[in-house]
Amino acid sequence: MRETNFIIENNARHLWHPMAHPAEMQAHPPRIVNSGEGVEIVDIQGKKVLDAVGGLWNVNLGYSCEPVKKAIRDQLDELPYYSTFRGTTNSPLIELSYELAEWFKPDGLSRSFFTSGGSDSVETCLRLARQYHKVNGQPERTKFVALKKGYHGTHFGGASVNGNQNFRRNYEPLLPGVIHLPAPFTYRNPFNTTDGAEIAAAIGRLFEDEIAFQGADTIAALIVEPVLGAGGVIVPHETFLPLMREICDRHGILLIADEVITAFGRTGAWTGSRLWGVKPDMMSTAKAITNGYFPFGAVMISDKVAEAFESNKNSVGNIGHGYTYSGHPVGAAAALATLKETRKLDVAANAAARGEELLAGLKALQNKHELIGDVRGKGLMCAIELVSDRAKKSGAAKDVVQKVHDATYEAGVMVRTSGANVIMSPPLIVTAGDVQTILTALDAGLAAARA
Ligand SMILES: Cc1ncc(COP(=O)(O)O)c(C=O)c1O
């Protein structure tokens, strides 16, 4: 490794960062994170902070998960790569497919298809949804329904069902035949109410109306996050997902649960679908499946969808989709170790308990700081929305949000900002003391922005 000065001088000079303007990155280079231990990270200046971002919603077990590191090291020695395209497979992958079928049994999902990350998993779900209907003799079912404010990664399919214009406008035209419904968002919605159940019912009516307009026999699938993450941690009313499931069932539309964030305990339940008592037809997962240590994802497939493909007798059922790194043996070994540790540590229970403490603490901060317009969360995915005027709900200025971020960091905690939202998704192994550390630092950050 080159010396520190070299690294600092070349920061953002020869690479473009995701989700950032290259000129802005050159003017204000990003923080250089050099190491991680437990729930903390250390930057190049040697400053240690608690990582309330959890990497990017993915380092659920923290940075020192030795069993996962060891599994990766051992697998690199044994077999660092081999393809899983037709004709070959590998042992850890077969074992992983068995473990995942057990893990997702309560969600009614029994088959897996492996990918290199969340966007790949979403793309796989969308493509398999269309193919499912072709296999079933309904080739005109090609359209997708999604939610505004939903986030589904950045492939063209994912961007097309994405509900935030930041990820769409500069890449248009996107896929035709995608319909967006309003998000189940109590703080901002077009229904002039803050009642979650009313909002859920209103979205249900719009969905039905759209189905009647488009023709049910043209719609392949509805894709939703059980708790909307990157869109600002939007927690739907408990009636929302069951209602969407029921409408999908009545019209032969598949339900895709995008659980790239929620699949392994983050909401306090083992999956977001289980949280709401719903069984999806397909589920996209990634991120915490390897604790973020290896780029990997899995699409989980229901018995109904599996049966259609597996009983197909012609080439329509042939899967013309997949990636060089689908079923990577090192990723599979990492995932096996991660699942074992995740279950052993019962992180879903900790996420539920610590999440309640974090949410209560954020609500207390809202009473203290005018800057906080709204507080939202479920388990260890929480957000505060910053406003310049509470009555008008006008979003806080960019420099104010940046100040909160920087001052919180100075006070010892890394948070993530997205628009006017401050998002927190710490590792699921945080202690009650860690939650207090996050709240104390955020309090200091909010106070500094007001000063
Ligand atoms: C719900 C959801 N779907 C898909 C993705 C895309 O995953 P990736 O960034 O691994 O491609 C994300 C990433 O945050 C996500 O939150």
The ligand as a MOL file (V3000), in Angstrom:
LIG
                    3D

  0  0  0     0  0            999 V3000
M  V30 BEGIN CTAB
M  V30 COUNTS 16 16 0 0 0
M  V30 BEGIN ATOM
M  V30 1 C -34.4660 -2.5400 -1.6490 0
M  V30 2 C -33.2350 -2.5250 -2.4920 0
M  V30 3 N -33.2380 -3.1580 -3.6660 0
M  V30 4 C -32.1460 -3.2010 -4.4480 0
M  V30 5 C -30.9790 -2.5650 -4.0750 0
M  V30 6 C -29.7820 -2.6070 -4.9680 0
M  V30 7 O -28.7770 -3.3610 -4.3970 0
M  V30 8 P -27.2480 -3.2160 -4.8990 0
M  V30 9 O -26.8210 -1.8390 -4.5310 0
M  V30 10 O -26.5400 -4.3140 -4.1410 0
M  V30 11 O -27.2420 -3.4540 -6.3630 0
M  V30 12 C -30.9350 -1.8960 -2.8480 0
M  V30 13 C -29.7040 -1.2060 -2.4060 0
M  V30 14 O -29.6750 -0.4840 -1.4450 0
M  V30 15 C -32.0950 -1.8580 -2.0490 0
M  V30 16 O -32.0970 -1.1830 -0.8870 0
M  V30 END ATOM
M  V30 BEGIN BOND
M  V30 1 1 1 2
M  V30 2 1 2 3
M  V30 3 2 2 15
M  V30 4 2 3 4
M  V30 5 1 4 5
M  V30 6 1 5 6
M  V30 7 2 5 12
M  V30 8 1 6 7
M  V30 9 1 7 8
M  V30 10 2 8 9
M  V30 11 1 8 10
M  V30 12 1 8 11
M  V30 13 1 12 13
M  V30 14 1 12 15
M  V30 15 2 13 14
M  V30 16 1 15 16
M  V30 END BOND
M  V30 END CTAB
M  END
